[in-house]
């Protein structure tokens, strides 16, 4: 191992680039992320052809990609693939900060979004989880005032 405190320090590890989620129905997923989180699309691509088939090692492979921004700068990519189905066993948890977890819970519940629980108080936060249409868990979290450096002011 290198002398630095972690392997990628010398490569200039900067920040999380994006979250990429495989979805079964791209239009349904986009509707959810737009309605609940205000996702703004910044890129839409169709991936297909000989080069894409070579990369995936799958004849006839096609994919659609939507890249969007949530809360100003969180990059979320939604991927639909013709050549494989989303694997419900491999899920990525996204966590979005809110200023009022109880209010967020009420708003979501009133819109028919199933919440796993009421907001639960932890040492430094209140949080609850919802699922997107493909079963990806999404944490909604409110950090307490003393939860530095987690809070964004």
N, C-alpha and C positions, 0 to 999 in steps of 0.2 A: 504494500500500500504506500501511497505517496506520503510526504511529510505533512501535508495539509490536514485539517481536521475531518475532511470528508473527500471522497474520491473525485467528485466533479468540481471542486473549488477551483482547481487550476484551469478548468475549461470555462469558467465564468458563469456557473449556474446562477440564473437571475431571478426567475419566478415561475410559477405555474403558467404554462403556455395556454392550455385549453383542456376541456373535458370532452371526450368523444363518446357518444352513446349509440349503440346499434338499436334500431327501432323496427317494428314490424310494419308500421303504416306511417310514412313520413308526414303526410298531410295531417293526420290525427295528432301526431306528436307536436308538430309545429303549432297547431291550434291550441294545444294545451300550454306550451311554453309562451306563446304570445298572450293568451288570455290571463294566465296566472302571473307571469313574470315580466311581461312586456318585451319579450325577445324581439330584437331588431335584426333582420337578416342583413349580413354584410357580404356573403358569398353564397352562390348556388352553383353546383357543378354536376354534370353527368359524367360518369367515369365508365368508359367502355372502349372496345377496340383491341387490336392485337397487343399493344403495349400493356394495357390493363390486364388482359387475359394472361400475359406472360408473368406479370407481377403477382397475380393471384394464383397462378398455375391452374386456372379453371377456364376451359373453353366456354365462350358465350357469357362470361361474367359481366355483370352491369351493376353499378352502384350509383346512388344519388347522395349528394352531400349538401347539407344546409349548415352554414356557419353563422352564428348570431351572437349578439352582445346582450347581456343581461346585467342590470344594475350598473350600466355605464361601461364597465371594462371586463366583466367576466365572459370569457369566450366559451361557448358551448356549441359543439358540432353534433348534428343529428345525421346518422348514416342509415340508409336502407340499402340492402344487398339482395340481388336476385339469386345469388349463389350460396347463401347460407342464412339460416334463421338466427335471430337473437337468442343468446343462451341465458335463460333466466337464472341459472346458477352462478353466473359471473356478473355481478352487479357492481356498479360504482356509486358510492354515496356522494352526492353533492350537498353542500350546506350553504344556505343563503341567510345572511344576517338581516334582521328586521329591527326596528326600534321598539316594537310592541308585539311580543309573541302572542299575547292573549287576543289582541285585536286581529292579528293575522289569522289566528285559529278560527275566530268567529266569522271573518270574511270568507275563508275557504269553506268552512262547514256550511255556511248559508248558500254558497254556490254549488253545493253538492259534492265537493271534494272530500273523499274519505280521509280522515286523520286517524293515525294509529292510536293517539291518546290526546288528552288535554295537554297544554304546555306543562312540562315536568321541570321542576326546579332542581338544578345541580349546584355544585359549589359556586360556580361563576357564571351561570346562565339559566335561561328557561328555554326548553326546546321541545319540538314534536316532529313527527315524520309523516310525510304523505308519499304516495307513489305516483309516478307519471303513468301514462297509458300502457307502457311496456313493462311496468313493474320496477323501474329504477327507483330506489328510495331517495327522497329529497328531505334533508333536515332543514327545518325553519328554526333559527336560533336568535335569541336576544341575549347579548352579553350584558352582564352586570357592570356597573360603573367601575368596579375595581378589577375588571378582567383584562387589564392591559397585558400583552400588546394585542389582544384579539379584537377589541372594539375598533370600529372605524367611526370617527366622529364627524 
